[in-house]
Amino acid sequence: MIYDKDIREPLFDFLEEKFGKIRILEEKVIGMVRADLIMITPDRLYGIEIKSDADSYVRLKKQVEYYDRYFDRNYLVVGSSHGIHAKEHIPETWGIVTVEETDGKLDFYLLREAGDNPGVKPENKISMLWRPELNNIMAKHMFPAYKQKSKLFVQNYLLENVPSDELWPEVMEELFERDYNTIAQRIDEFRKQNGHRPKMKRKRPRKVWKKGKG
């Protein structure tokens, strides 16, 4: 039987070979669920849900609901025991990758390519950024800093004032270059400078995986 923990590292290599320059964040809360993997490419945000042979589809309906609010494209990665019925549990726009063990190693097969998700919400996508990252984009466009305004105000300001073909590559770049060793300190410094209390200490994601050419 293939377990989730067995799938992840080989899956990263498969994704890098398929997409090239990528960054992967693990175990990120989106809405009311936790995304197994978020993959960032220069132009899109991908959600990746893993269902190993040891997993069931019990929570998948709610997971699909939230993945479709946040990500441009989505993939379901399934163990061989789920391969036949996977498409019955996800929208047609979702891609499917199956994983099988052959001669002691895992092989991945693209059963169905992912299509563009028509339900993604721009306000959810941009909410993935933290305030200093939003500020970087504001400065790039020479907009006022609006330091006393809320994060939500700045998010909406960017959505309203930057064309999408410019904004989303900039959002992806900020996510791709995020430094988890310094970002919490930068956020707290911003809050102190603007009269807000520092938030509670943030936990780093379980793993940040960044690789690829370019």
N, C-alpha and C positions, 0 to 999 in steps of 0.2 A: 504494500500500500504506500502511495506517495503522499507525504504530508506537506502542508504549507511551508514549513521551514526548509524543506528539501527543494522547493520550487524556486524560491526567491533569487538566490545568487545566479543560478543558470539562466533564469528568466531575464535578469538584467543584461546578460551578455547577448541573449537573443534580441532584446529590444534595441540595444546599441547597434547590432549588426543591421537591423531593419531600418532604424531611423537616423543613425549617425549621432549628431550632437544632441545629447539628452541630459537631463537631470531628473533624478527620482527622489521623491519624498515619501517616507513610509508612515503609515498609521496617523493620518491627519483627519481631524474631526471636521466634517462638513454638515452643517445643519444638525440633524438628529442622528447621524450615523458616522461611522469612522471609515474612511477610504483606505483600503489596503495599500495602494500605491497611487501617487500622483506623478505623472510624467510630464515634464516640461520640455518642449522643443522650441526653436526660435519663433514659431508662428502659431502654436496651438497648445492647449491644456488638455491632457488626457487623464481619464479616470480608469483605473485597472483594478478589477475585483477578482480575487483568487478563490476558487472553490476546489480544494483538493479532494482526493478520494475519501478523506475522513470528514468532509464537510457536507452539510445539507443545503437545500434551497430555502430554508425556513425564513431567513431574514432578507432574502434577495429582493423581494418586491419593494420593500421600503428603501433598500440600498439603491436600487435602480431609480426610484423617484428622486432621490437627492443627487445622485451622480448626474442625472439629466438636467438638474438645475445649475450645476457648476462647471461642467466640462464640455469642451468642443466636440470631443469624440470619446467613446468608451469601449473598453475591451473586457470580456469575461475570459479568464484563464481557467481551464477545467482539467481535472484529472480524467483518465480514460473512462472511468465508470460513469462520468457525467456527460461525456462527449456526444452521445447520441441524442440526448434530450435537452441539451443546453439551450438550443434556439427556442424552445417552448417557453422559456422563463424570462426572456429579454426582448426588448424592441428590435425591429429589423435593422435599425441603424447601428446597433452594437456589433462590434467584431467579436470573433470567437477564436481563441488559441487553445489547442489541446496539448497536453503533455503526457508523454509515455516514457516508461523506462525500457531502454534497449541496451543489452550488453553492459549493464551496470551504470549507464549514464542516461540523463534525461534528454529526450528529443522533443522539440516544440514544432507544432504544425499550425499554420494559419488556415483555419477552417473557413473563416469568413472575415473579410476586411471590414473595418469600421467605416461608417459614413458620418457625415456632418449631423450633429444633434440639433434638431430644430427647437428644442425646448430650453436650451441654455439661457440663463439670465445674466445679462451684462453686469448688473449690480452684484450678483454673487461672484462672478469671476474676479472683478476688481477688488472685492472684499478680501481676497487672498493676500493682498499687499498690506504691509504694516505702514504706519504713518510716515516714518522717515523715507520709505520707498515711494510713497505717494508724493512726498515733498520733492524727491529727485525729479519726478516727471513734471511737477508744477514748475520747477526751476528751469527745466529744459525748454519749456514753452514760454518762459519769462512771464508766468502768471504770478499774481500776488501770493504770498505764502499762506495767508489766512490762518496764522498760528493760533488764534483764539477760537477758530471754528472747529467743529467736530470732524472726526474722521469721515463720517457719513457725508457731511457737507462737501468735503474735498473730493470724495469718490464721485459724487453726483456732478460736481463742477467739471471734473475731467471728462466724464461721460458726455456731458452736454457741450463741451468746448473743444474737444480733440477728435478729429475724424477717426473712425474705427480702424482704418487701415494704417494709421500712425500709432494709435493708442495701444492696440493689443501687442504688437511687437515690443513696445516699450515695457508693457506689463510683464511679458515673458522674459525680457532681459533682466528686469529687477528680480524676478523669482529665480532665474538661473544663476544670478550673481550673489544671491543672499548669503551672508556670512553669519551662521548661527553662533559663532564665537563672539560677535560684537553687536548683533542687532538688538538684543535685549537691553544692553547698556545704552545704545543710541536712543531707544524708545523712552527709557526712563529719564535720560538727559533732556529730551524734548519736553516731557511732561513737567519736569522740575522748572525748566526755563519759562514755562507758560502757566505756572501756578497750579499744576495738577499733582496729585499724589502719585508716586511711583506705584505701578501695579505689582501684584505678587510675583515672585520669581517664576519665570516661565521654564517649563520643561522643554529640553531640546527634543526633536523628533527622534524616534528610535534609531533611524539611520538616514543619512543624506548621501545619495550616490550620484556622482557627477562624472560624466565621461563623454568621450566622443571627440571627433575632429572639429576644428574651427574655433 
